[in-house]
Amino acid sequence: LTEYIAGGGSAIIPVIPGDYLHDTKEQIDHALGVTGEFGTSMNVYHSGPSAVALNIHYDAYPVIVLQLQGQKEWIIQNDNFGQNVNDITDWRNVTLT
């Protein structure tokens, strides 16, 4: 796994009940006022320096990104929330460090 990530791979780990991060996920749900069966989802991404964890895509819901280490360029949608991904022409590149 270490060699795979160092070579540009990514590991995507969903947080599920019983995981040590699940209590944190529930606290975030509560802080955001999210209730009900579905709540939020939380994934942990571990990516190498040159990795692209996901191809460019559109999320039909708000996304919170917490980057803990390193530098990554993120391409984000610019003020077109709710539009069809094929109709979006305005994207913004953001580098987090």
Secondary structure, DSSP 8 states (H G I E B T S, - for coil): -HHHHHTT-EEEEE--TTSTTHHHHHHHHHHHT--SSS----EEEEE-TT--SS-S---SS-------SS-EEEEEE-S-TTS-GGG---EEEEEE-
